[in-house]
């Protein structure tokens, strides 16, 4: 270790740094021995000082450039810029937008075929850049139990919705939950918000208020999550809700309102009920449907899904013949809206 230190000191001082020191010392001696009124002496002294300092600085940088640590660092920076292009992810949003527009630009042949094709490219560029402004969810789980509520004489689903929420550039946003006004019995039983530090906030039976949304009137509850902004990289959300259908069937819907990293939707059918029909609205991702003999039905997807993706499931008694699809125009309208992608 001592030998390496000695060699390091020698390599540092046995270079041009001594020449720089000597020039500065000569300049100091000349300035002390001669009159300061002489312009020639003044210019000579300042010149020697400047040259001496320049040589010393150049010697220091030359020494640094010859060390392995310095070269490794420069090599790493060049690799990130030229090979990995990591710098693109750290540039300003406006510069990033210009870069994407330059890459995703229609060819001359495409422009000649359709003059406004450039607007179509711009649409996808803008959507891509908006990703940072959206919350994303991971580990989304829906676990529901379907049963006959003898008191209400309706089919009901008691479901637990759980997921991990990641903030956008603006924070966590708000937690929103809504039912159609006609679903008088449907309710949210509990909301639980958990942080990585183990803290938990529980909201029992949140009060839902009527709110107009398009042509529909909803019972809606909203909770502002801004108190978690800047404090945590993620929070965990759990919703427990009970949703009611009709006397012998129910339409259950799940729709992703945010980009979601996969999901698993599971129903446990009780009281002689079973899944009669299921529709899955997932694009550019694989999904799997499993139905087991003991009343467990599941749909799973292990890839990213975009907003609007989801499932619609109709549950009815096993011996029913499917006429429940024609029994209620409101539920038919909801199903049609969901299929067309216009569900609220």
C-alpha positions as a Python dict, from the first residue, in 0.01 Angstrom:
ca = {
    (1, 'X'): (0, 0, 0),
    (2, 'X'): (285, 240, 91),
    (3, 'X'): (470, 154, -230),
    (4, 'X'): (157, 226, -436),
    (5, 'X'): (117, 561, -261),
    (6, 'X'): (481, 653, -328),
    (7, 'X'): (443, 561, -694),
    (8, 'X'): (124, 768, -714),
    (9, 'X'): (302, 1073, -564),
    (10, 'X'): (598, 1030, -800),
    (11, 'X'): (373, 1001, -1104),
    (12, 'X'): (194, 1316, -1000),
    (13, 'X'): (498, 1534, -928),
    (14, 'X'): (734, 1400, -1197),
    (15, 'X'): (550, 1575, -1476),
    (16, 'X'): (511, 1926, -1610),
    (17, 'X'): (363, 2056, -1285),
    (18, 'X'): (717, 2147, -1171),
    (19, 'X'): (767, 2362, -1479),
    (20, 'X'): (452, 2553, -1394),
    (21, 'X'): (566, 2602, -1033),
    (22, 'X'): (904, 2726, -1152),
    (23, 'X'): (753, 2979, -1390),
    (24, 'X'): (533, 3120, -1115),
    (25, 'X'): (831, 3144, -876),
    (26, 'X'): (1037, 3323, -1143),
    (27, 'X'): (754, 3569, -1196),
    (28, 'X'): (739, 3636, -820),
    (29, 'X'): (1118, 3689, -798),
    (30, 'X'): (1120, 3928, -1095),
    (31, 'X'): (835, 4130, -951),
    (32, 'X'): (1017, 4162, -618),
    (33, 'X'): (1358, 4253, -762),
    (34, 'X'): (1244, 4507, -1021),
    (35, 'X'): (1043, 4825, -1022),
    (36, 'X'): (668, 4784, -1071),
    (37, 'X'): (659, 5105, -1276),
    (38, 'X'): (817, 4926, -1573),
    (39, 'X'): (545, 4814, -1813),
    (40, 'X'): (773, 4555, -1969),
    (41, 'X'): (839, 4393, -1629),
    (42, 'X'): (469, 4400, -1544),
    (43, 'X'): (372, 4232, -1871),
    (44, 'X'): (651, 3974, -1835),
    (45, 'X'): (549, 3887, -1477),
    (46, 'X'): (181, 3846, -1567),
    (47, 'X'): (270, 3638, -1872),
    (48, 'X'): (492, 3405, -1671),
    (49, 'X'): (219, 3365, -1405),
    (50, 'X'): (-45, 3285, -1668),
    (51, 'X'): (175, 3032, -1846),
    (52, 'X'): (274, 2873, -1513),
    (53, 'X'): (-86, 2834, -1394),
    (54, 'X'): (-193, 2695, -1735),
    (55, 'X'): (84, 2437, -1729),
    (56, 'X'): (-8, 2330, -1374),
    (57, 'X'): (-378, 2293, -1463),
    (58, 'X'): (-291, 2101, -1779),
    (59, 'X'): (-60, 1875, -1577),
    (60, 'X'): (-333, 1796, -1326),
    (61, 'X'): (-583, 1707, -1603),
    (62, 'X'): (-322, 1503, -1788),
    (63, 'X'): (-253, 1307, -1470),
    (64, 'X'): (-627, 1252, -1408),
    (65, 'X'): (-680, 1136, -1765),
    (66, 'X'): (-407, 876, -1724),
    (67, 'X'): (-569, 713, -1419),
    (68, 'X'): (-791, 406, -1464),
    (69, 'X'): (-1072, 551, -1248),
    (70, 'X'): (-1100, 859, -1465),
    (71, 'X'): (-1097, 658, -1786),
    (72, 'X'): (-1358, 416, -1650),
    (73, 'X'): (-1587, 706, -1563),
    (74, 'X'): (-1551, 863, -1908),
    (75, 'X'): (-1610, 523, -2068),
    (76, 'X'): (-1927, 477, -1860),
    (77, 'X'): (-2060, 821, -1958),
    (78, 'X'): (-1991, 761, -2326),
    (79, 'X'): (-2159, 421, -2309),
    (80, 'X'): (-2473, 572, -2153),
    (81, 'X'): (-2486, 846, -2418),
    (82, 'X'): (-2389, 656, -2733),
    (83, 'X'): (-2490, 295, -2665),
    (84, 'X'): (-2768, 298, -2405),
    (85, 'X'): (-2899, 648, -2486),
    (86, 'X'): (-3001, 696, -2124),
    (87, 'X'): (-2975, 1072, -2161),
    (88, 'X'): (-3295, 1069, -2367),
    (89, 'X'): (-3498, 979, -2060),
    (90, 'X'): (-3364, 1276, -1864),
    (91, 'X'): (-3411, 1556, -2115),
    (92, 'X'): (-3679, 1822, -2075),
    (93, 'X'): (-4035, 1722, -2175),
    (94, 'X'): (-4044, 1967, -2465),
    (95, 'X'): (-3711, 1838, -2600),
    (96, 'X'): (-3835, 1481, -2556),
    (97, 'X'): (-4147, 1569, -2754),
    (98, 'X'): (-3937, 1713, -3038),
    (99, 'X'): (-3720, 1400, -3039),
    (100, 'X'): (-4023, 1171, -3061),
    (101, 'X'): (-4177, 1381, -3337),
    (102, 'X'): (-3851, 1353, -3531),
    (103, 'X'): (-3851, 972, -3491),
    (104, 'X'): (-4224, 910, -3538),
    (105, 'X'): (-4277, 1105, -3854),
    (106, 'X'): (-4460, 986, -4166),
    (107, 'X'): (-4256, 922, -4477),
    (108, 'X'): (-4301, 1131, -4790),
    (109, 'X'): (-4489, 843, -4952),
    (110, 'X'): (-4736, 829, -4660),
    (111, 'X'): (-4782, 1206, -4668),
    (112, 'X'): (-4851, 1197, -5039),
    (113, 'X'): (-5119, 931, -4991),
    (114, 'X'): (-5291, 1122, -4710),
    (115, 'X'): (-5195, 1477, -4622),
    (116, 'X'): (-5327, 1469, -4264),
    (117, 'X'): (-5147, 1148, -4163),
    (118, 'X'): (-4903, 1361, -3963),
    (119, 'X'): (-5183, 1443, -3716),
    (120, 'X'): (-5234, 1071, -3656),
    (121, 'X'): (-4866, 1030, -3569),
    (122, 'X'): (-4883, 1334, -3340),
    (123, 'X'): (-5177, 1177, -3157),
    (124, 'X'): (-4969, 877, -3051),
    (125, 'X'): (-4668, 1093, -2964),
    (126, 'X'): (-4882, 1304, -2732),
    (127, 'X'): (-5042, 997, -2574),
    (128, 'X'): (-4698, 848, -2512),
    (129, 'X'): (-4573, 1165, -2345),
    (130, 'X'): (-4884, 1177, -2126),
    (131, 'X'): (-4784, 853, -1954),
    (132, 'X'): (-4589, 1042, -1686),
    (133, 'X'): (-4905, 1240, -1606),
    (134, 'X'): (-5106, 925, -1530),
    (135, 'X'): (-5119, 708, -1224),
    (136, 'X'): (-5039, 342, -1283),
    (137, 'X'): (-5147, 38, -1086),
    (138, 'X'): (-4988, -297, -1020),
    (139, 'X'): (-5089, -631, -865),
    (140, 'X'): (-5458, -565, -927),
    (141, 'X'): (-5674, -832, -765),
    (142, 'X'): (-6052, -870, -766),
    (143, 'X'): (-6184, -1144, -536),
    (144, 'X'): (-6561, -1175, -525),
    (145, 'X'): (-6815, -1409, -370),
    (146, 'X'): (-7150, -1438, -550),
    (147, 'X'): (-7448, -1537, -336),
    (148, 'X'): (-7826, -1507, -304),
    (149, 'X'): (-7934, -1245, -54),
    (150, 'X'): (-8258, -1396, 74),
    (151, 'X'): (-8354, -1079, 259),
    (152, 'X'): (-8334, -860, -52),
    (153, 'X'): (-8432, -1150, -282),
    (154, 'X'): (-8149, -1057, -517),
    (155, 'X'): (-7819, -1199, -637),
    (156, 'X'): (-7527, -1008, -484),
    (157, 'X'): (-7148, -997, -505),
    (158, 'X'): (-6928, -920, -208),
    (159, 'X'): (-6592, -827, -362),
    (160, 'X'): (-6248, -713, -246),
    (161, 'X'): (-6057, -491, -489),
    (162, 'X'): (-5688, -446, -407),
    (163, 'X'): (-5399, -290, -596),
    (164, 'X'): (-5077, -94, -557),
    (165, 'X'): (-5101, 266, -679),
    (166, 'X'): (-4800, 453, -816),
    (167, 'X'): (-4804, 833, -846),
    (168, 'X'): (-4794, 1037, -1164),
    (169, 'X'): (-4585, 1350, -1205),
    (170, 'X'): (-4870, 1537, -1032),
    (171, 'X'): (-4903, 1292, -741),
    (172, 'X'): (-5152, 1021, -646),
    (173, 'X'): (-5462, 1211, -752),
    (174, 'X'): (-5789, 1096, -597),
    (175, 'X'): (-5961, 768, -518),
    (176, 'X'): (-6303, 752, -685),
    (177, 'X'): (-6581, 499, -643),
    (178, 'X'): (-6929, 511, -797),
    (179, 'X'): (-7248, 311, -847),
    (180, 'X'): (-7547, 379, -1067),
    (181, 'X'): (-7824, 562, -883),
    (182, 'X'): (-8061, 273, -958),
    (183, 'X'): (-7838, 37, -758),
    (184, 'X'): (-8004, 132, -433),
    (185, 'X'): (-7863, -157, -230),
    (186, 'X'): (-7511, -152, -370),
    (187, 'X'): (-7260, 1, -131),
    (188, 'X'): (-6895, 40, -39),
    (189, 'X'): (-6831, -128, 294),
    (190, 'X'): (-6473, -17, 358),
    (191, 'X'): (-6170, 155, 205),
    (192, 'X'): (-5820, 88, 336),
    (193, 'X'): (-5513, 290, 236),
    (194, 'X'): (-5175, 151, 346),
    (195, 'X'): (-4828, 304, 316),
    (196, 'X'): (-4489, 129, 282),
    (197, 'X'): (-4414, 231, 642),
    (198, 'X'): (-4702, 21, 770),
    (199, 'X'): (-4944, 306, 845),
    (200, 'X'): (-5305, 238, 760),
    (201, 'X'): (-5609, 460, 708),
    (202, 'X'): (-5949, 291, 721),
    (203, 'X'): (-6268, 456, 595),
    (204, 'X'): (-6578, 267, 703),
    (205, 'X'): (-6897, 290, 494),
    (206, 'X'): (-6800, 608, 303),
    (207, 'X'): (-7089, 842, 231),
    (208, 'X'): (-7175, 850, -138),
    (209, 'X'): (-7336, 1155, -300),
    (210, 'X'): (-7538, 1178, -618),
    (211, 'X'): (-7355, 1329, -913),
    (212, 'X'): (-7446, 1362, -1279),
    (213, 'X'): (-7204, 1195, -1517),
    (214, 'X'): (-7302, 1227, -1881),
    (215, 'X'): (-7655, 1098, -1916),
    (216, 'X'): (-7636, 897, -1594),
    (217, 'X'): (-7674, 990, -1231),
    (218, 'X'): (-7420, 819, -1006),
    (219, 'X'): (-7373, 765, -637),
    (220, 'X'): (-7011, 868, -602),
    (221, 'X'): (-6743, 891, -334),
    (222, 'X'): (-6408, 1062, -386),
    (223, 'X'): (-6108, 1077, -151),
    (224, 'X'): (-5816, 1313, -210),
    (225, 'X'): (-5481, 1130, -190),
    (226, 'X'): (-5262, 1442, -203),
    (227, 'X'): (-5153, 1389, 159),
    (228, 'X'): (-4931, 1106, 32),
    (229, 'X'): (-4768, 1308, -247),
    (230, 'X'): (-4389, 1328, -226),
    (231, 'X'): (-4378, 1099, 77),
    (232, 'X'): (-4407, 752, -73),
    (233, 'X'): (-4317, 574, -396),
    (234, 'X'): (-4647, 385, -381),
    (235, 'X'): (-4949, 317, -162),
    (236, 'X'): (-5171, 9, -138),
    (237, 'X'): (-5547, 41, -184),
    (238, 'X'): (-5816, -206, -76),
    (239, 'X'): (-6186, -157, -148),
    (240, 'X'): (-6458, -382, -10),
    (241, 'X'): (-6794, -345, -182),
    (242, 'X'): (-7124, -528, -207),
    (243, 'X'): (-7307, -501, -538),
    (244, 'X'): (-7661, -618, -609),
    (245, 'X'): (-7822, -747, -928),
    (246, 'X'): (-8173, -884, -981),
    (247, 'X'): (-8382, -1166, -844),
    (248, 'X'): (-8181, -1445, -1007),
    (249, 'X'): (-7891, -1288, -1202),
    (250, 'X'): (-7630, -1011, -1194),
    (251, 'X'): (-7397, -838, -1439),
    (252, 'X'): (-7058, -769, -1280),
    (253, 'X'): (-6811, -533, -1449),
    (254, 'X'): (-6446, -452, -1394),
    (255, 'X'): (-6286, -177, -1600),
    (256, 'X'): (-5930, -40, -1571),
    (257, 'X'): (-5944, 339, -1549),
    (258, 'X'): (-5564, 365, -1530),
    (259, 'X'): (-5274, 180, -1696),
    (260, 'X'): (-5246, -146, -1501),
    (261, 'X'): (-4964, -399, -1482),
    (262, 'X'): (-5173, -715, -1506),
    (263, 'X'): (-5475, -827, -1308),
    (264, 'X'): (-5652, -1133, -1170),
    (265, 'X'): (-6031, -1145, -1148),
    (266, 'X'): (-6174, -1430, -938),
    (267, 'X'): (-6534, -1516, -852),
    (268, 'X'): (-6653, -1778, -601),
    (269, 'X'): (-7007, -1880, -697),
    (270, 'X'): (-7233, -1995, -414),
    (271, 'X'): (-7598, -2106, -381),
    (272, 'X'): (-7612, -2287, -715),
    (273, 'X'): (-7496, -1986, -916),
    (274, 'X'): (-7248, -2000, -1203),
    (275, 'X'): (-7093, -1778, -1469),
    (276, 'X'): (-7320, -1789, -1773),
    (277, 'X'): (-7135, -1548, -2000),
    (278, 'X'): (-6807, -1356, -1987),
    (279, 'X'): (-6656, -1092, -2214),
    (280, 'X'): (-6294, -977, -2193),
    (281, 'X'): (-6188, -641, -2336),
    (282, 'X'): (-5808, -662, -2344),
    (283, 'X'): (-5600, -555, -2642),
    (284, 'X'): (-5239, -645, -2728),
    (285, 'X'): (-5209, -869, -2421),
    (286, 'X'): (-5273, -1235, -2342),
    (287, 'X'): (-5539, -1336, -2090),
    (288, 'X'): (-5648, -1669, -1949),
    (289, 'X'): (-5992, -1789, -1840),
    (290, 'X'): (-6026, -2076, -1593),
    (291, 'X'): (-6347, -2228, -1464),
    (292, 'X'): (-6331, -2497, -1198),
    (293, 'X'): (-6596, -2750, -1101),
    (294, 'X'): (-6637, -2620, -746),
    (295, 'X'): (-6766, -2279, -853),
    (296, 'X'): (-6444, -2082, -894),
    (297, 'X'): (-6413, -1870, -1208),
    (298, 'X'): (-6106, -1659, -1286),
    (299, 'X'): (-5965, -1435, -1559),
    (300, 'X'): (-5598, -1339, -1539),
    (301, 'X'): (-5359, -1124, -1742),
    (302, 'X'): (-4988, -1085, -1669),
    (303, 'X'): (-4919, -799, -1909),
    (304, 'X'): (-4986, -426, -1914),
    (305, 'X'): (-5340, -321, -2001),
    (306, 'X'): (-5450, 28, -2097),
    (307, 'X'): (-5741, 239, -1981),
    (308, 'X'): (-6075, 98, -2087),
    (309, 'X'): (-5969, -266, -2071),
    (310, 'X'): (-6173, -491, -1844),
    (311, 'X'): (-6424, -772, -1814),
    (312, 'X'): (-6801, -819, -1798),
    (313, 'X'): (-6947, -1131, -1639),
    (314, 'X'): (-7308, -1251, -1609),
    (315, 'X'): (-7385, -1483, -1317),
    (316, 'X'): (-7712, -1676, -1289),
    (317, 'X'): (-7837, -2015, -1160),
    (318, 'X'): (-7681, -2311, -1335),
    (319, 'X'): (-8016, -2432, -1468),
    (320, 'X'): (-8115, -2096, -1625),
    (321, 'X'): (-8137, -2080, -2005),
    (322, 'X'): (-7991, -1734, -2062),
    (323, 'X'): (-8320, -1540, -2069),
    (324, 'X'): (-8186, -1315, -1794),
    (325, 'X'): (-8011, -1117, -2069),
    (326, 'X'): (-8350, -993, -2188),
    (327, 'X'): (-8511, -908, -1856),
    (328, 'X'): (-8384, -559, -1784),
    (329, 'X'): (-8324, -287, -2041),
    (330, 'X'): (-8103, -84, -1810),
    (331, 'X'): (-7860, -370, -1762),
    (332, 'X'): (-7864, -437, -2136),
    (333, 'X'): (-7772, -75, -2194),
    (334, 'X'): (-7484, -99, -1948),
    (335, 'X'): (-7354, -413, -2117),
    (336, 'X'): (-7385, -257, -2464),
    (337, 'X'): (-7201, 53, -2345),
    (338, 'X'): (-6926, -158, -2199),
    (339, 'X'): (-6887, -356, -2522),
    (340, 'X'): (-6868, -37, -2728),
    (341, 'X'): (-6620, 119, -2488),
    (342, 'X'): (-6851, 404, -2381),
    (343, 'X'): (-6933, 282, -2033),
    (344, 'X'): (-6916, 556, -1769),
}
